[in-house]
Amino acid sequence: MKITLNKQEIHNKLANIQGIVEKKTTLPIITNFLMTLGPDKSEIYATDLEVALKEPIVIEGIQEELTLCLPGKRLFEISREVEDDLVLEDDSTGEGNAADIRWIKLKSGKSKFRIACMNPDDYPVWPKFSNQKIITVHSNTLLSIFERTIYCAGENDPRYAFNGVLLHLIGNLNKLNMVGTDGHRLAIVSHDMELDFEDEIKVIIPRKAVTELKKFLPALDDEIVIEVTKNHLLFKLKEKEFLTRLIDGSYPNYEQVIPINNDKLVFINREELIKCLRRVLVMGKDKARVMKVEIADDTFALSVSDPEIGEANDSVNVQYNAEPITMGLNARFLLDTLLSMQTPTVSMELLDTLNPTIFKEEGSDDYKCVLMPMRI
């Protein structure tokens, strides 16, 4: 059987799974993806055992059912380089055939390829669900929630639960909270929504799942159905289905981290502080180093120093009516926090030099960022 694959169609579908198919792994099968062909429906499915994507592919003229396990990276590169549509033909009867290898031939113009494929029966199956809870959220809202929390999540942290964001659904309050933290900073977004259950559910979404999901959300502009189970989340993105395994672990009690007694209040022009911060960081080769912050007399002063490079000092005007305070903050963390916010003015709430500082957008408590101070 010969199958004609539209160059742009197959290239676009394979581009969607490049972040999912594993490039280096001890399990060779997951460097591949499944392409299931049939007269009624054709689709591709890729997984790395943590996340998975399934989506339809338009291929005309299919008369019988066929499933192929194809190398994801290699076929993507072929589709990128050729100039014409690809014609796929089974070549399993060729020399060198082994029990677990199937061969296919690809032709595009004058280009010809012969590719070894693996046994589709060995590919990880798409799990079946039961007792799932279902929520609906708009794609734009979900994208904003992810962008405002994932930057605080850990990366390759030995505390495995930190390598993701917490989805906290509070049924009796009709509220969704999303939290990211690496133990040194924390971001939380609260969103009111209709929930048809009274339960309180906490699940941890891996960083990789959020990163891959963010690629699809900007183009959707539609409601997304999310199925929540004990071990998985399933996101229905129009014709696509995105699945992620949840992190098995205990997330820290984020509510205890958020300060409630900080009585010193600073109102800051966000853009002015971002510009000031970037100027000062020119003199810091390590942007994660401690930065000295002095707040007094409506002035927010920043300074960094490096014995090998030099030092920099700058300041912006703010609104502040409490006693002067001097503290250390992680320069990169402060910049990340300001960039994640959107209002022209942000507030900074402090207690002293040793306790966490909280940042909020003007006029809203729906988004909070907490930074731990550093010793100077």
N, C-alpha and C positions, 0 to 999 in steps of 0.2 A: 504494500500500500504506500502510495506517495502522498505526502501532505505538504501543501504550500503554506508557509508562514509569512504573513506580512511583516516586512522588515521593521517598520516603525512600531507595530503592535507588539511583536515579541520583544523588541528592544526596551520599550516602555515597561512591560511587565517584569522583565528581568532586572531592570534598574530598580524597581520597587523592592526586590528581595536581596540586593547585594549586601545590605547591612545585616541580613539574617543568616544567609548561608555562611557556614564557617569556612574560613580560609585555611586555618591550621587546627587540626583536631586529631585526636587518637581514634575517632569514629568516622571513617571516610564517608559513610553514607550521607552524613549531613552536610558535606560539601556539595551535595546534589539537591535537586528539587524534583517534585513529581509533576508531570504534565499528563492529565487525564483527558482523553479525547473521546467524543461521542457525538452521535447525530443530534442529540437534544441539548447537550451542554458540554463545554470544554472548560477546564480550569487549570491553574497552576497552584501548587502548594509547597511552601518551604518552611523549614523549622530548624532551629539549632538546639532544640529540647527545652529552651527557656522561653522563646517567643516563636510565633508562627504566623504566617500570612497565607490566606487563601483568597483568590480572586478569579473571576471568569476571564477567558481569553477568546476572542472571536476568530474562529477558524472555520472556513466554509468547506463544504463538500465531504465532510466526514460521514462515512457509511457504516462504520462498525466501531465497537468499543476498543480502546487501546490506552494503556498506561505505560509511560516511559519514565525512568529515573535518570535524569540528565545532569551533567556537571554545570552548576550554576554560573561560576565565574567564567569558564571557558566559552560557554555558549553566549554569554553576555558580550564578551570581547569579540566573538565572531559577528554577532548582530550589529555591533558598533562599527566594525571595519568594512563589511561588505556593502555594496552599493545597490543590490537588487534583492528581491524577496528570496527567502530560503526555501528550498525544496528538500523535505526530509523523507528518507526512505529507509526501511528496515533492512539491515544487512547482517542479520544474525547467523546466516548460513555461511558467512565468510570464514576464512582460515583464522585460527587463533581463538575461536569461540570457546569460552569456558562456561561452566554451569551457572556461575553467578554474574556473568558479563554478557551484555547484549550490545551489539554493534549497530550503529546507524550511520548512514551516509547523508551529508549535507551538501547541497550545491547552490551556488549563487553566482549567476553569470558564468565566468570561466573558473571561478574558485570552487574547489572540491575539498571536502573534509570527511574523514572517517573517525568516528568518536566512540570510545568504549563507554557504555552506560552500565549502571549497577542494577541489581534485581529489585524491581519496585516492591516486591513482597517484603523486603527487609526494611523498608522506609518506616519511620515512626508514624503511628496512626494518629489521626485527629481524635482527641478524647471525647467521650460522651459525657453529658452533664445531667445532673438531677438536683432538685431542691435549690435552684438558683433564685437569687433575688434580682429584680430587674429595675434599673433606673434609666432615666433619659436626661441628657444634657446637650446643649447646643455645642457644636464644634468650636465656635469662637470662644465660648466660655471655658471649655475644657483646655484649649490651647493656652489661654491666659493663665489658668490655674497651674498648668504644668510649668510654664515659663517662669512663674513667680515662686516656684518651690524647688524645682530640680537643681538649680544652681547651688543650693545649700546642702544637697545630699552628698553623702560620702562617695568616694571612688576608690575601689580596691581596699576598702577599710576592713581590717580583720574582724571588726564588729559587723557581721554580715548584714544585720537588719538596717544598718545605716546606709547601705548601698542602694537605696531606693526611697520612694516617698510613701508616706502613710495616707491611705484613703480611709477616712473615718466617717461613717454614715450614722447619723443619730435620728432614728425613725420617729421618735415621739416629739422631736423638735423640728422635723422636716429640714434638716441641715446637713450639708456636706462640708467637712473640713479636710483640706489637703495640707500635709506637713512635710517639710524637708529639713534635715539637720545632719551635721557631721560631728556634733558634740561641741563645736566652738561657735556656731551660729545656727540660727533657726528661722525659718519662714513659714507662716501659716496663712492660708486663704480660707475664708468662710463664705459659703454660698447657700442661700436659701433655695430650697427646691421641694417639690411634692414627692413624698415617699409613701408608698402604699404598704408599709410595714412599720411595726413599732420597735423592732430590734435595734440594737446598737452593734454595728459591724466595723471591725478594724482589719484591714488587709494591707500588705506592703507590696507596692509595685516596683519591680526592678528598674534601675536606671536605664538599662538598655531598652526596655519596653517603652519607656517614656520618650527616649531619644528617637526611636523608630516611629512611634505614633505621631510625634510632632511633624514629621515629614508629610503626612497625609492630611492633617487637619486644616491647613490654610486654604486648600482648594475646595473644601466641602461646603461650608456655609449651610449646614443642615443639622437636624437633630440626630444624636447618636444614641443608640440603645446599648447599654452595658449590662451584661449578665454577670452577676457576682456569685461565685461558688467558693467552696472551702479552699480549693487549691489553685483556681484559675480565675482570670477575668477575660471575658469575650467582648470585644468592641465590634459592633456592626456599623461599618463605615460605608453606607450605601451598598454597592455591590461587593465590597471587600469585607472580609472577616479577619480581625486581628486578635490573636490569642496570646496571653502571657501566663506563664506559671508564676504564682505568688511566692515571695520570699517567706520561708518558714523561720520565724524568729519572733522575739519579743521587742516591740518598739518602745523607746523610752516614753515616760509619761510627760508628754510635751506641755500639758496644762500647768504642771508644776514649775516649768522653766520660765514661763511668761511672767514678767514682773507685774505686780499690782500696786506696789507702794512707792513707785518712783515719783517724787514730788517736785523735781526740778525739770522745767519745761523749756525747750529751745525750739523756736520756729525758724526754719532755714529755707532760703531760696535754693531749690534743688539744683537747677542748672548752674548757678553761680558756684556752689560747692563742688559740683562735678568738675568744672573747669579749674577751680583752685586745686583740687586734689590731683588732677592730671599734671598740672604744672609742677607741683611739689614732687610727684613721683618720678619726674625726669631724673632726679638726683638719687633715686633709689634703685640699685641694680636688682635687688630682691624686693618685688612689690608686695610680698607677704610679710615684710619685716614690720616691726612695731613702729607706729607713728605717734608722736606726741601731739595731744589735742589740749588746747587751753581755751576755756570759755569764760569770758568776763567782760563786763561793760558793753554788752551787745556786740561782742567780737568773737568770732570762731577762728582761732589761730591754729595752723598746722605746721609741723616741722619734722623733717627727717634728716638723718646724718649718716654718713658712711665714712669711716676713717680712710678708705682708699680712694673715694670719689670726691667727697665734699658734703655740703649740707644745703638745705633749701628751707625757706620760711615763707608763708603766705597766709592770708586771712580773708574772711568775708564778714559782712555785717549780718547780724541775726537779731532776733528778739529774745532777750534773756534777762530775767529780773532777780535771779537768786544769787547766792554767794559764788565767787569764782571757784572753778574746779579745773584740775589738771588730771589727765588720764591718758592711757595708752590704748590705741585701737589698731587692729590689723588693717593696713591701708587697702589691700585688695578687697577684703571683706566689705569695708565701708563703701568702696566704689561699686562693687556688685550690688549692694543694697540700694544705693541711690539710682543705679541704672534700671533696677527692676521696678521702680516706682514710676508713677505717671503724673501726679499732680504737681503744679508749679511750686507749691510749698509743702514741706514735710515737717513733721514734729519729731523731736528727739526727747525721750523721757529718761532721766537719770535719778539715781539715788545717791551713789558715791562712786569712788574710783575702783571699787572691788566688785560691785554687783553688776549684773547684766543691764545693758542699755536697750531700750526698745524704740524702734522707728515706726512711724505710721504716716499714711497719706492724709492730707488735710481733709477734715470733715468725714472720715470713714474709719471704722474699726474692723472692716472686713479683711484687711491685709496688714499683718504685723511682721516685723523683722526684729530678731533679738541678736545682739552681738555681745560676746563675752569680752571684758576688758583685758588688756595685757599689761604686764609690769614694765615700767620704764625706769 
